[in-house]
Amino acid sequence: MSVQRVLVTLGALAAVPLFLIFYILFTESALARGKGLSTSKVRPWIWLLPAMALLCIFLIYPTINTIILSVMNANSTAFAGLKNFAYIFTDNSMLIVLRNNLLWVVFFTLITVTLGLLFAVLTDRVKYEAAAKALIFLPMAISFVAAGVIWKFMYEYKPAGTTQIGTVNAVLTGIFPGFQPQAWLFNKSQNNWALIIVGIWMWTGFSMVILSASLKGISPELLEAARIDGAGEFAIFFRIILPLMKNTIAVVTTTMVINVLKIFDIVYVMTNGNLDTEVIANRMYKEMFNYRQYGRASALAMILLVAIVPIMLLNIKRFRREG
């Protein structure tokens, strides 16, 4: 890195705190000298102004601009109406993209939350709880790119009769002598499931930790009273634990859905969306940077936004109702 780049980077890092210091000193000085400006009605808005400005610059403006670009042609020079959206919902390759995202949303979310809840309940009953939870949560310490690289090697395929260097094929051929090695990432009937397994491996630990915290909040006296009354462990789980944890389960489920709708890293690293494994974020990247179809890329971004916003609104409504 050149000296000029270092100086530019340092200047950019110093600019934000210096601006905030100047803003604080200037506004406080103006409030001190002004008549009636230091009232409780004016001061909060002055302090909120920087945050609102950043919100407009980095969130509201890009959203509006994306909406505009989504109804423009490929190079954003002419109005195209809803042609980009029509293409997404009629083109065969785009329908595969939407199908893949649906598979991720349904199965990734269902399995991740279910396994997280199962691990939370089971680890709560063993003496080595901390070690077990640390082991399950460990994949979250790895970046998604690194996880993709690791699992790409684990799914490595060699023809039958040769030494399998991929962990999955090596283990399966070792356990089941008649098992035929599989090209997990090249077989169209398997590759999407192979990618979803990587996502589940990554996020199950997160679900477990959040759900475990909720489980710890259930009164042990309540559970013990149920056992004294003759309730079995399954009855306690389904009639006491699950109802008391339903709000936390809803939060974790919402978080998983939002995360999986934006899934990109794992698919990009492991298959780059080839062989019918593309998802919306991956296809949006290709439309923007590979095909230079800015209108279609923006339309895909709007589909993601439309899919995520209702989920967030439902979650906010539920929080308000509980409050």
JOSULTA-V138032 format. One record per residue. RES is the residue in one letter. OMEGA is omega in whole degrees, -180 to 180 (NA if undefined). Layout:
BEGIN
res = {RES & RES}
omega = {OMEGA & OMEGA}
END
This chain:
BEGIN
res = {M & S & V & Q & R & V & L & V & T & L & G & A & L & A & A & V & P & L & F & L & I & F & Y & I & L & F & T & E & S & A & L & A & R & G & K & G & L & S & T & S & K & V & R & P & W & I & W & L & L & P & A & M & A & L & L & C & I & F & L & I & Y & P & T & I & N & T & I & I & L & S & V & M & N & A & N & S & T & A & F & A & G & L & K & N & F & A & Y & I & F & T & D & N & S & M & L & I & V & L & R & N & N & L & L & W & V & V & F & F & T & L & I & T & V & T & L & G & L & L & F & A & V & L & T & D & R & V & K & Y & E & A & A & A & K & A & L & I & F & L & P & M & A & I & S & F & V & A & A & G & V & I & W & K & F & M & Y & E & Y & K & P & A & G & T & T & Q & I & G & T & V & N & A & V & L & T & G & I & F & P & G & F & Q & P & Q & A & W & L & F & N & K & S & Q & N & N & W & A & L & I & I & V & G & I & W & M & W & T & G & F & S & M & V & I & L & S & A & S & L & K & G & I & S & P & E & L & L & E & A & A & R & I & D & G & A & G & E & F & A & I & F & F & R & I & I & L & P & L & M & K & N & T & I & A & V & V & T & T & T & M & V & I & N & V & L & K & I & F & D & I & V & Y & V & M & T & N & G & N & L & D & T & E & V & I & A & N & R & M & Y & K & E & M & F & N & Y & R & Q & Y & G & R & A & S & A & L & A & M & I & L & L & V & A & I & V & P & I & M & L & L & N & I & K & R & F & R & R & E & G}
omega = {-178 & 180 & -180 & 179 & 178 & 180 & 178 & 180 & 179 & 178 & 179 & 179 & -178 & -174 & -176 & 178 & 178 & 178 & 180 & 177 & 179 & -180 & 180 & -179 & -177 & -178 & 179 & 177 & 179 & 179 & -180 & -178 & -175 & 179 & 178 & -179 & -176 & 179 & -178 & -179 & -175 & -174 & -179 & -179 & 178 & 180 & 178 & -174 & 179 & 180 & 179 & 178 & 178 & 178 & 179 & -176 & -171 & -180 & -175 & -180 & 178 & 179 & 179 & -180 & 178 & 177 & 180 & -178 & -177 & 178 & 176 & -180 & -172 & -178 & 174 & 180 & -178 & -180 & -178 & -180 & -178 & -178 & 180 & 179 & 178 & 178 & -178 & -174 & 178 & -179 & -175 & -180 & 178 & 178 & 175 & 177 & 180 & 178 & -180 & 178 & 178 & 176 & 179 & -176 & -175 & -171 & 177 & -178 & -177 & -176 & -179 & -179 & -180 & 179 & 178 & 178 & 180 & 180 & 179 & -179 & -176 & -179 & 178 & -175 & -178 & -178 & -179 & -177 & -176 & -179 & -180 & 180 & 178 & -180 & -179 & -178 & -174 & 180 & 179 & 179 & -180 & 177 & -179 & 177 & 179 & 178 & 178 & 179 & 180 & -177 & 175 & 175 & -179 & 179 & -177 & -175 & 170 & -179 & 179 & -180 & 177 & -180 & -179 & 179 & 175 & -175 & -175 & 180 & -180 & -180 & -177 & 178 & 177 & -179 & -178 & -175 & -178 & -176 & 177 & 179 & -176 & 172 & -169 & -176 & -178 & 178 & -175 & 179 & -176 & -167 & 179 & 179 & 178 & 178 & 180 & 178 & 178 & 178 & 178 & 178 & -178 & -166 & -180 & 179 & 178 & 179 & -179 & -177 & -179 & -179 & 178 & 177 & 177 & 179 & 179 & -179 & 178 & -177 & 177 & 179 & 179 & 180 & 180 & 178 & 178 & 179 & 179 & 179 & 176 & -180 & 176 & -177 & 178 & 178 & 178 & -178 & -174 & -175 & -179 & -174 & -178 & 178 & -179 & -178 & -173 & -180 & 178 & 178 & 178 & 180 & -180 & 179 & 178 & 179 & 180 & -179 & -180 & 180 & -175 & 175 & -179 & -175 & -177 & -169 & -176 & -180 & -178 & -177 & -171 & -178 & -174 & 178 & -180 & 177 & 175 & 177 & -178 & 172 & -172 & -177 & 179 & 180 & 178 & 178 & -179 & 180 & -177 & -169 & 180 & -175 & -179 & 176 & -173 & 180 & 179 & 178 & 179 & 177 & 176 & 177 & 179 & 177 & 176 & -180 & -179 & -180 & -175 & -174 & 180 & 179 & 179 & 180 & 177 & 179 & 179 & 179 & 180 & 178 & -180 & -180 & 179 & 179 & NA}
END
